[in-house]
Amino acid sequence: MANTVIMPKLGFDMAEGTLVRWVIQEGEPVAKGAVLAEIETDKATVEVESGFDGVVLRHLAAQGDVVPVNAPIAVIGQPGEQVEAAPAAQAEAKEAPTATKAEPPAPQPTASKQVAEEPGLAGGRRASPLARRMAAERGIDLRQVPGSGPDGRVVKRDVAAFVQSGPAAAAPAQPAPAARPAIQAAAADKHIPLTKLRSIIARRMVESTQQAPHFYVTHEFDLAALMTMRQQVNDLLPEGEKISVNDFIVRAAALALTEFPNLNASIDLAKEEIIQRGQINVGVAVAVESGLLTVVCRDTINLSLRQISAAMGEMVRRAREGKVRPEDIEGSTFTISNLGMFDVEQFTAIINSPEAAILAVGSVRQVPVVVDSEIRPGTRMKATLSVDHRVSDGAEAARFLQSLARYLENPLLLLV
């Protein structure tokens, strides 16, 4: 008996998704749990698994189609089985809106992360937007750059490697020097269309700043003991399993949130209530080529440092490869945004609505500190908590940071 595959609902506010790519073609076998297609949501491109064993008898949506949630997209059945339409979904299809075209589907796309042929490259050569911009700025013909991304897609590191390979390969020919420097005409403005992810980020950040009255509290943490213990722990761990400073912060934040449930909450104005979440799911903002994603460490309070490190490492890898799973990016109750790796001393972050707070983390720095009236070297890190004033207040935010300091400055507490 044929089974109908529908457009899955991959987020509580998802209304539709773009069918980026069919991984399994018509007539090909598919196993339950295998990746069937790639769907682009408001947040990311997500791999969708098949819920059935069998053969893909028919695609009911084409690559590039924008399909409403719960609308049929494919039929899976037994080899040789004939179907006139999606038998299990005909009634539902009558009620569901018709799929609309986002753009004409590209012939035979091969990349695993994007939706169609990249513009501006002869022969369908694929490259990320950042790689194209880097190449244009340096006068590089992308057709000469070997691609290391999925299916040969050119990414940022490929352009960087091409530049380093030699000036002859990376730079356009320069005219002979003139007696007087020539006056160059101003470059034309570049009009770069927003990616779907960047557009959604823009809308949600505006909504957050307009609807949630933010206030900010900053604390400076003494991380000397934590950095020493981290070094000792990592000396015992194999490569690929090292614990990052951010892993310690995620663990410490989860422990502190147990004492301050108002910061692990959201507000429902319609019902005039604050919802304190029963589970602590710490999200971590991750920069990807198309914008910013928040990957979610679920049930953080019950995970050890090594488990947090392993889970975060795997989700960050999938996010940067464009292969996130729905559970990777849904359900965060508190978010951490860490720019410490960029030598940032301090910054403030916009709350990831509908959450009540976000922690913006700066770099760990060696700075002079005063101890017993003497100036000594110290190891310090600043972090700023942004809070929705409808849910909490300054005194509670300050106490939360004090609790966070207790864990970070006594890191043995994070091991128990």
Helices and strands as residue ranges (DSSP letters): E 3-6, E 16-22, E 29-30, E 35-40, E 45-49, E 54-59, E 65-68, E 72-77, G 87-89, H 90-95, E 100-101, G 122-124, H 129-138, G 142-144, G 150-152, H 156-164, H 167-170, H 196-211, E 214-222, H 224-236, H 245-257, G 261-263, E 265-268, E 273-276, E 282-288, E 291-297, G 300-302, H 305-321, H 326-329, E 334-338, G 340-342, E 357-371, E 374-388, H 394-409, G 411-415
